[in-house]
Amino acid sequence: MPAPYAFLLALTASLALVPGGPHALADAGAVPRTLDELWAGFAELDKSPLKAETLKEWEQDGVVCRVVRYQVGVFKGEPSKVAGFYAFPKGGKNLPGLLSVHGGGQSANLDDVVADAKRGYASLTLNWGGNRLNFGRSGVTYGGPQTDWGKLDATHPPQRNKVNHFIGAAFAPDEFTLDAVESPRNSNWFVVLVAARRGLTFLTLQPEVDARKLGVYGHSMGGKLTTNLAGIDPRVRAAVPSCGGSGVVLETQTDLPGCVKTRATAAELACVADNAYIPRVACPILWLSPTNDFNAPIDNMAWNWRDLPDDRVRFSVSPHFNHHHADEHAVTRSLWFDEHLKGTFKTPRTPRLVLALKTPDGVPSVTVTPDEVLPVRRVDVYYSIDPHVLSRFWRDARAVKKGAEWVAACPVMSPDQPLFVFANVVHDTPAAVREGAAGRATSETFVLSSRQLSAAPAALKAAAVRATDAPDRVIDDGSRGWHDWYRLNWAHPPLWVAATRKVRDPKWRGPDGAALQFEVRCPTDNTLVVQVHTNAWGAAAPGEPAIDYAVAKGLKGSPGWQTVTVGLKDLLPTDPKSVAPLANWRGATELSISPSGIVARDGQKVGAGGTPWQGPREIRNLQWVGGAYPLPGPGPGAGAVRPEDVQKNFDDAIKKSLEEEKNKMGK
């Protein structure tokens, strides 16, 4: 049985495919082995009726809003239907269309499509995950018909199937899969992509939409789906994946420094992994992802996207963040669609970055040439010596302008460590976008990034790179504000968080026995929760658990700066199963401060703080006091990310991200 015919049997309404039934696939020859075979029957499926329904309609702020539902197809004798929100400016005609794809554990976001509509787009967001539709920041849920996958279950997390067909044995057959034998059609990545392609079809059929101008964006799992959709559907004219779509790197690729490396099978690489889709991306695509994202590692992207030409791809990389973006990076999504779907903006070219390892003084040097079609405020050169991509700290090399170029030195502590480097170019945001819209990030500046380059220790040694850097007790003097930190929930006085991975870098790692000391300003009485996160993603002790330690410091109101000292014995584990205080700073992967958090008290986890922080949020002179440095060397966590540690912590990272998103929305 030819593979395309097998695909049609699986997808057309005339077939009731059941495990063990008369039409079950009987031999491996019928199973798709390539992307072309996997998608061979979609054009025929897409001729079937969408049976689109408008379940609810209303207007707000000049925007027509609808709850809609359409039929993906009829599988195993039952229809699969996906619900979502659709919005467009009232009276709009020939509008560019956007498809929004949510992430894992999330649901369709009304705020997104309303913000898109206010900027002149018709926008559809799919509720593929099956969670109840909710009306944005109000928290009100829709009580009418929802997504119904019929005989399938492509929800996330799975609502009926005990097997998660996005990971692990995703090809294995069961009662909720398309095929009755092991097949890439059983992967929910494929099933949801079918729904997303049908979402594009929905947009093309709307009278207010110009079907020649369609874009797609998505976050997390939606970022992977966005990349894959851009690679497989020629109707996509612009794409912005967020925190997804980096592709996989195999464990056998030992010559690549860093990366999250996996044991993907040949079938996964050929039909489901981003690697199969990325080379097919023909539309303009913007990579929007931070340096430390667990779902889309920047090292993986740098390798797998290396052959996409500069005239097709741009990058905007938020330093220090994990699964979030700084506003000046998030705003690039709007600019990208304005250029490629409206023609109202021109994005500067990707900054050119050159890494020179062989230099007269043995110190690696970086030269950046930005595109000055728009004024350049500054250029930041970031580099790291940590092979662990998820926990590494990105140093600012303090670039200096020399004519049309920006130059920076990147001193290292040992040629036995790899070197990773990229640059951010900061431009002024056009006024029309700077104003933003409800639910959409805005910023006075926007940032475009260079490609990331890396060099393995062998290359450093061959170029006679010298170890010229040394430990420093001053972690942050405060002169650059929060430049070396990332911040969350900054608009919410009881919930804001400032965190840095600088204590992970061997240059600023704490001496044994030292105390952490800093100055803070707080005009009124406040509480400050200091947390030290250890062994995140197995960075310091592979295979061992990550443990968080915390202490709540009460602060008295004062007009001046006051000193806070945190000793090792002050920091108790927040997990009641552990009782010993932090023994040393060697395994620290992150330091954070917040007016609220979880601490240990009398052997129990309790909440501390929680009241709105009054006054400025400033610290200075963050440093180590006392103690002694251990013997020289790369220190703990010198290895790269292990697949076992990623798998072990992935679900927890998803849950944490969802919780942070709720806090950001003030819920």
C-alpha positions in Angstrom: 0.0 0.0 0.0 1.6 3.3 -1.1 2.2 5.8 1.8 0.1 8.6 0.4 -2.9 6.2 0.0 -2.4 5.0 3.6 -2.5 8.7 4.7 -5.8 9.2 2.9 -7.2 6.2 4.5 -6.3 7.6 7.9 -7.7 11.0 7.3 -10.7 10.9 5.0 -14.2 10.8 6.5 -15.0 7.5 4.8 -12.7 5.4 6.9 -13.2 4.2 10.5 -9.7 3.3 11.4 -9.6 1.2 14.6 -6.7 -0.8 16.0 -7.0 -4.3 14.7 -9.8 -3.4 12.3 -10.0 -4.4 8.7 -8.4 -1.2 7.5 -5.5 -1.1 10.1 -2.1 -0.6 8.5 -0.6 -4.1 8.1 3.0 -3.5 7.2 5.8 -1.0 7.8 5.9 -0.1 4.1 2.7 1.9 4.6 4.1 4.0 7.4 5.4 7.4 6.3 9.2 7.6 6.3 9.7 11.2 5.1 8.0 14.5 5.5 6.7 14.4 2.0 5.0 11.0 2.6 3.7 12.2 6.0 1.9 15.2 4.4 1.1 13.7 0.9 -2.7 13.6 1.6 -3.3 16.9 3.2 -4.4 18.7 0.1 -7.2 16.2 -0.3 -8.2 16.5 3.3 -8.3 20.2 3.1 -11.0 20.0 0.5 -13.4 18.6 3.1 -15.8 21.1 4.7 -14.6 23.2 7.7 -18.2 23.4 9.0 -17.1 26.6 10.8 -19.4 27.9 13.5 -19.7 31.2 15.2 -20.6 30.3 18.8 -20.5 33.8 20.3 -20.0 37.3 18.9 -19.5 40.7 20.4 -17.7 44.0 19.9 -15.2 45.8 22.1 -13.1 48.9 21.4 -13.9 48.8 17.7 -13.0 45.1 17.4 -15.4 42.3 16.3 -14.7 39.3 18.6 -16.0 35.8 18.0 -15.8 32.4 19.6 -15.5 30.0 16.7 -15.1 26.3 16.1 -14.2 24.4 12.9 -13.8 20.8 11.8 -10.3 19.6 11.4 -11.4 16.4 9.8 -13.3 13.1 10.4 -11.0 10.5 12.0 -12.0 7.0 12.9 -15.6 7.8 12.1 -15.9 10.9 14.3 -15.3 14.6 13.6 -12.5 16.4 15.4 -13.3 20.1 16.1 -11.1 22.9 17.4 -12.4 26.0 19.1 -10.8 29.4 19.3 -11.1 33.2 19.3 -11.3 35.2 16.1 -11.1 39.0 16.0 -10.7 41.8 13.4 -11.2 45.5 13.3 -14.8 46.4 12.6 -15.3 47.3 9.0 -11.9 46.1 8.0 -11.2 44.8 4.5 -8.3 43.0 2.8 -6.7 42.5 6.2 -3.6 40.5 6.7 -4.4 37.4 8.8 -2.5 36.0 11.8 -2.7 32.6 13.3 -1.7 32.3 17.0 -0.7 28.9 18.4 -0.7 28.6 22.2 1.8 26.7 24.3 1.6 23.5 26.4 -0.9 23.6 29.3 -2.2 26.9 28.0 -5.4 27.9 26.2 -6.3 30.2 23.4 -5.7 33.9 24.4 -8.4 36.5 23.6 -6.0 39.3 24.5 -3.7 38.3 21.7 -6.2 38.4 18.9 -7.8 41.7 20.2 -4.3 43.3 20.3 -3.7 42.0 16.8 -7.0 43.4 15.6 -6.2 46.8 17.1 -3.1 46.8 15.0 -5.0 46.1 11.8 -5.0 42.3 11.5 -7.6 39.6 11.4 -6.4 37.1 14.0 -7.3 33.5 14.9 -6.0 31.7 18.0 -6.5 27.9 18.3 -7.5 26.2 21.5 -5.8 23.0 20.5 -4.8 22.0 24.0 -8.4 21.4 25.0 -8.4 23.5 28.1 -11.6 25.6 28.7 -11.6 28.9 26.7 -11.2 31.9 28.9 -11.7 35.6 28.2 -8.2 36.9 28.9 -7.3 38.8 32.0 -10.9 38.8 33.3 -10.5 35.1 34.1 -14.1 34.4 32.9 -14.4 31.1 31.0 -16.7 30.3 28.1 -19.3 27.7 29.0 -20.4 26.8 25.4 -18.9 24.1 23.1 -15.2 23.7 23.3 -12.5 21.8 21.4 -13.5 18.2 20.9 -11.0 15.9 19.3 -13.5 13.1 18.9 -11.8 9.7 18.7 -8.4 11.3 19.1 -6.8 13.1 22.0 -4.4 15.8 21.1 -5.0 17.8 24.3 -2.1 18.9 26.6 -1.8 17.7 29.2 -3.7 14.6 28.0 -7.3 14.6 29.2 -8.3 11.1 28.2 -5.2 9.2 27.0 -2.7 7.9 29.6 0.0 8.3 27.0 1.4 11.7 26.1 1.9 11.4 22.3 4.0 14.6 22.2 6.9 12.9 23.9 8.4 9.4 24.6 6.6 6.7 22.7 4.7 9.2 20.6 4.5 6.9 17.6 3.0 3.9 19.4 -0.6 3.0 18.6 -3.5 3.0 21.1 -7.2 3.7 21.0 -6.7 7.5 20.6 -4.2 7.4 17.7 -4.8 7.7 13.9 -2.9 4.5 13.0 -3.1 1.0 14.5 0.6 0.5 14.1 3.7 2.5 15.1 3.6 5.6 12.9 4.5 9.3 12.9 0.8 10.0 12.3 0.3 8.9 15.9 2.4 11.8 17.1 0.2 14.7 18.4 2.7 17.1 16.8 1.4 15.9 13.5 -2.3 16.0 14.6 -2.1 19.5 15.9 -0.2 20.7 12.8 -3.1 19.3 10.7 -5.4 21.5 12.9 -3.2 24.5 12.5 -3.1 24.1 8.7 -6.9 24.0 8.7 -6.8 27.2 10.8 -5.0 28.8 7.9 -7.7 27.6 5.7 -10.3 29.2 8.0 -8.5 32.5 7.6 -8.4 32.3 3.9 -12.2 31.9 3.8 -13.0 35.0 5.9 -14.3 37.8 3.7 -12.2 40.5 5.5 -8.9 38.6 5.1 -6.4 38.9 2.2 -5.5 35.2 1.8 -2.2 36.2 0.2 -1.0 37.8 3.5 -0.9 35.2 6.3 1.4 35.0 9.3 1.8 32.7 12.2 3.2 33.0 15.7 3.3 30.8 18.8 5.0 30.3 22.2 6.7 27.3 23.7 5.1 24.2 22.1 3.3 26.7 19.9 6.8 28.0 18.9 7.7 24.5 17.6 4.4 24.3 15.8 5.0 27.7 14.3 8.4 26.7 12.9 7.0 23.5 11.5 4.0 25.2 10.0 6.3 27.8 8.3 8.3 24.9 6.9 5.3 22.8 5.5 2.6 25.3 4.4 3.4 27.7 1.6 0.5 30.0 2.6 2.6 31.3 5.5 4.2 34.5 4.4 5.9 35.4 7.8 6.5 33.6 11.0 7.6 34.3 14.6 8.3 31.2 16.8 8.8 32.1 20.4 10.7 29.7 22.7 10.3 26.8 20.4 11.6 25.3 17.1 15.3 25.1 17.8 15.6 21.5 16.5 17.4 18.6 18.1 21.1 17.8 18.3 22.1 14.2 18.7 24.4 12.9 21.5 26.7 11.5 18.8 27.5 15.1 17.7 30.3 15.3 20.3 32.2 17.9 18.2 29.5 20.6 19.0 30.1 22.4 22.3 27.0 23.1 24.5 23.6 22.2 23.2 20.9 20.0 24.6 21.6 16.6 23.0 19.1 13.8 22.6 18.7 10.2 21.4 16.1 10.9 18.7 15.4 8.1 16.3 15.7 8.3 12.5 11.9 8.3 12.2 11.6 11.2 14.6 14.3 13.2 12.8 12.6 12.5 9.4 9.0 13.3 10.4 8.5 15.1 13.7 11.7 16.9 14.8 12.1 20.5 13.8 15.2 19.4 11.8 12.9 18.1 9.1 11.0 21.4 8.7 13.6 24.1 9.2 15.4 23.6 5.8 12.0 24.0 4.1 11.2 27.4 5.7 10.9 29.7 2.7 9.1 32.7 4.3 10.7 35.4 6.4 11.1 34.1 10.0 12.1 35.8 13.2 13.7 33.7 16.0 12.3 35.2 19.2 13.8 33.3 22.2 15.9 34.0 25.3 19.4 32.8 26.0 18.5 30.2 28.7 15.3 28.7 27.3 14.7 25.1 28.3 12.3 24.4 25.4 14.4 25.9 22.6 18.1 25.9 23.5 20.0 28.7 21.8 22.9 26.4 21.0 20.6 24.0 19.1 19.1 26.8 17.2 22.5 28.2 16.2 23.4 24.8 14.7 20.1 23.8 13.1 19.3 27.3 11.7 22.8 27.9 10.4 21.9 27.4 6.7 18.8 29.7 6.7 20.0 32.8 4.8 20.3 36.2 6.5 17.8 37.7 4.0 15.2 35.3 5.3 15.8 35.2 9.1 16.3 37.6 11.9 17.0 37.0 15.6 15.9 38.7 18.8 17.5 37.1 21.9 16.7 38.3 25.5 19.8 37.8 27.7 19.4 35.9 31.0 15.7 35.0 30.5 14.2 31.5 30.4 10.9 31.1 28.5 10.2 34.8 28.7 11.2 37.9 26.8 12.2 41.4 27.7 9.7 43.9 26.2 12.3 45.4 23.8 12.6 41.9 22.3 8.9 40.9 22.4 8.0 44.0 20.4 10.0 42.8 17.4 7.1 40.4 16.6 4.8 43.3 15.8 7.6 44.9 13.6 8.2 41.7 11.7 4.6 41.3 10.7 4.2 45.0 9.9 7.1 44.6 7.4 6.1 41.4 5.7 2.3 41.5 5.8 1.7 45.3 5.7 4.9 46.8 4.2 5.0 49.6 6.8 8.4 48.8 8.3 11.9 47.8 7.2 13.8 45.6 9.6 17.5 46.2 9.8 19.8 43.4 8.6 21.2 40.8 11.0 24.2 42.3 12.7 27.5 40.8 11.3 29.6 39.2 14.1 33.2 38.1 13.7 34.9 36.1 16.4 38.7 36.2 16.3 40.5 33.6 18.5 44.0 34.2 17.4 45.0 37.7 18.7 48.3 39.3 19.7 47.4 39.2 23.5 45.7 35.8 23.4 42.4 37.2 24.4 39.4 36.4 22.0 38.0 39.4 20.2 34.6 40.2 18.8 33.7 42.7 16.1 30.1 43.6 15.4 28.9 45.5 12.3 25.3 46.6 12.8 22.9 47.8 10.0 22.6 51.5 10.6 19.5 51.9 8.4 18.0 52.9 11.7 19.9 54.7 14.4 21.9 52.4 16.8 21.7 53.3 20.5 24.2 50.7 21.6 25.6 47.3 20.9 25.9 44.7 23.7 28.3 41.8 23.2 27.5 38.8 25.3 29.7 35.8 25.9 29.9 32.7 28.1 32.4 30.0 29.0 29.8 27.6 30.3 28.9 24.5 28.2 25.7 24.1 30.2 23.3 26.0 27.9 20.4 26.1 30.4 22.2 27.5 33.4 25.0 29.5 31.8 25.6 33.2 32.7 26.1 35.5 29.7 28.8 38.1 30.4 28.6 41.6 28.9 31.9 42.2 27.1 31.4 46.0 27.2 31.7 46.7 23.4 33.3 50.0 22.3 32.3 51.8 19.1 35.2 52.2 16.5 33.9 53.8 13.4 31.1 51.7 11.9 32.1 48.7 14.1 31.8 47.8 17.7 34.7 45.8 19.3 34.9 43.8 22.5 37.4 41.5 24.2 36.2 38.2 25.8 38.8 37.1 28.4 38.5 33.5 29.5 39.5 31.7 32.7 40.7 28.5 30.9 41.2 27.3 27.3 39.7 24.0 28.5 36.3 25.7 28.5 34.3 26.5 25.3 33.4 30.0 24.2 29.9 31.2 23.1 29.2 34.7 21.8 26.4 36.8 20.2 25.6 40.5 20.0 22.4 42.6 20.6 21.9 45.8 18.6 19.5 48.3 20.2 17.4 50.5 17.9 14.6 53.1 18.6 11.1 51.6 18.2 8.8 53.5 15.8 6.3 55.6 17.6 3.3 53.8 16.1 4.4 50.5 17.7 5.8 52.0 20.9 2.3 52.9 22.0 1.3 49.2 22.0 -2.1 47.8 22.8 -3.7 46.0 25.7 -2.1 42.6 26.2 0.9 43.4 23.9 4.4 44.3 25.0 5.8 47.7 24.0 9.1 49.4 24.4 10.9 52.6 23.4 13.6 50.4 21.9 13.7 47.1 20.0 16.6 44.7 19.7 18.0 42.6 16.9 20.6 39.9 17.6 23.5 38.5 15.6 23.9 34.8 15.1 25.5 32.9 17.9 29.0 31.7 17.3 30.9 29.1 19.4 34.3 27.6 19.7 35.3 24.3 21.3 38.3 24.1 23.6 40.3 22.5 20.8 39.9 25.6 18.7 40.9 27.9 21.6 44.0 25.9 22.2 44.9 25.8 18.5 44.7 29.6 18.5 46.9 29.9 21.6 44.1 31.6 23.6 45.4 32.4 27.1 43.7 32.3 30.5 43.8 36.0 31.5 40.6 36.3 33.6 40.4 35.7 37.4 37.8 35.4 40.2 36.1 38.6 41.4 34.4 39.0 44.8 32.3 41.9 43.6 29.3 40.3 41.8 27.5 43.5 40.9 28.3 47.1 42.0 24.9 48.4 40.9 26.3 50.9 38.4 24.4 49.3 35.5 21.1 48.7 37.3 19.6 45.3 36.5 21.7 44.7 33.4 23.0 41.3 34.6 19.7 40.1 35.9 16.3 39.2 34.5 13.1 40.5 36.0 9.6 39.1 36.3 6.3 40.6 37.4 7.9 44.0 37.7 4.6 45.8 37.6 3.3 43.9 40.6 4.8 45.2 43.9 4.0 42.1 45.9 5.3 39.6 43.3 8.3 41.1 41.5 11.4 38.9 41.1 14.9 39.9 40.1 17.3 36.9 39.4 20.8 36.4 38.1 22.9 33.4 37.1 26.1 35.4 37.7 26.8 33.3 40.8 27.1 30.3 38.5 30.0 31.8 36.5 33.4 30.7 38.0 34.5 34.3 37.9 31.8 35.3 40.5 31.2 31.9 42.2 31.3 32.3 46.0 34.3 31.3 48.0 33.9 28.5 50.5 32.5 29.8 53.8 31.8 33.3 52.4 28.7 35.4 53.2 26.7 37.2 50.6 26.3 40.9 51.3 24.6 43.8 49.5 23.0 47.1 50.1 19.4 48.0 49.5 17.2 51.0 49.7 13.7 50.7 51.3 12.1 53.9 52.7 9.4 51.8 54.5 9.5 48.5 56.4 9.7 45.6 53.9 10.4 41.9 53.6 13.0 40.6 51.1 13.2 36.9 50.3 16.6 35.8 49.2 16.7 32.5 47.3 19.7 30.5 46.1 18.8 27.9 43.5 21.2 25.0 43.2 21.9 22.3 40.6 19.3 23.5 38.1 19.0 21.0 35.3 21.8 19.0 36.9 24.3 21.7 36.1 26.4 21.2 39.2 25.8 17.6 40.0 24.3 15.6 37.1 21.6 13.2 38.1 21.1 14.8 41.5 18.0 16.9 42.5 17.8 20.6 42.2 17.3 22.2 45.7 16.2 25.7 46.5 17.4 27.5 49.7 15.8 30.7 51.0 15.7 33.2 53.8 13.3 36.0 54.5 15.1 39.2 55.7 13.0 41.9 57.5 14.0 45.4 56.5 13.4 48.6 58.5 12.4 51.7 56.7 15.3 54.1 56.1 16.0 56.9 53.6 19.5 55.7 53.0 21.2 52.4 51.9 21.2 49.6 54.4 23.3 46.4 54.4 21.9 42.9 54.1 24.1 39.9 55.0 23.2 36.4 54.1 25.3 33.6 55.5 25.3 29.9 54.5 23.5 28.9 57.7 20.7 31.4 57.0 19.7 29.6 53.8 17.5 26.6 54.5 16.0 24.3 51.9 12.4 25.0 50.9 11.8 21.3 50.5 10.8 19.9 54.0 12.5 16.6 53.1 15.9 18.4 53.5 16.9 20.1 56.7 20.6 21.0 56.4 21.4 24.6 55.4 23.4 25.4 52.3 26.9 23.9 52.7 28.8 26.0 50.1 28.2 28.1 47.0 29.8 25.7 44.5 26.5 24.3 43.2 24.6 27.6 43.1 23.0 28.2 39.7 20.9 31.2 40.4 20.3 34.0 42.9 17.0 35.8 43.2 15.4 38.4 45.4 11.7 39.1 45.8 9.3 40.7 48.4 7.6 37.3 48.7 8.5 33.6 48.3 8.6 30.2 50.0 10.8 29.6 53.0 11.3 26.8 55.5 10.0 27.4 59.0 9.8 24.7 61.7 10.3 22.0 59.1 7.4 23.3 56.9 7.1 25.2 53.7 5.5 28.6 54.3 4.9 31.8 52.4 6.9 34.8 53.4 6.3 38.5 52.7 3.5 39.0 50.1 2.8 42.6 50.9 3.5 45.3 48.2 7.1 46.5 48.2 7.2 50.2 49.0 9.9 52.4 47.4 12.6 51.8 44.8 13.9 48.4 43.8 17.6 49.0 43.8 20.6 47.1 45.2 24.3 47.8 45.0 27.7 46.4 46.1 26.6 42.7 45.9 29.7 40.9 46.9 31.2 37.9 48.8 32.6 38.7 52.3 35.1 36.3 53.9 35.7 32.7 53.0 38.4 31.2 50.8 38.5 30.2 47.2 38.9 26.4 46.5 41.7 25.1 44.4 41.8 26.5 40.8 39.9 24.5 38.2 36.7 24.5 36.1 34.7 23.8 39.2 31.4 21.8 39.5 29.1 21.6 36.6 31.8 21.8 33.9 29.9 19.3 31.7 27.1 19.9 29.2 23.4 19.2 29.6 22.4 15.6 30.0 19.2 14.3 28.3 18.2 12.6 31.6 18.3 15.9 33.5 16.2 17.7 30.9 13.6 15.0 30.9 13.5 14.9 34.6 12.9 18.6 35.0 11.0 19.5 31.8 7.4 19.1 33.2 8.4 21.1 36.3 9.7 23.9 34.1 6.4 24.0 32.1 4.4 24.2 35.4 6.7 27.0 36.7 6.3 28.9 33.4 2.5 28.7 33.6 2.6 29.9 37.2 4.8 32.9 36.3 2.4 33.7 33.5 -0.5 33.8 36.0 1.5 36.1 38.3 2.3 38.3 35.3 -1.4 38.7 34.6 -2.1 39.5 38.2 -4.2 36.4 38.8 
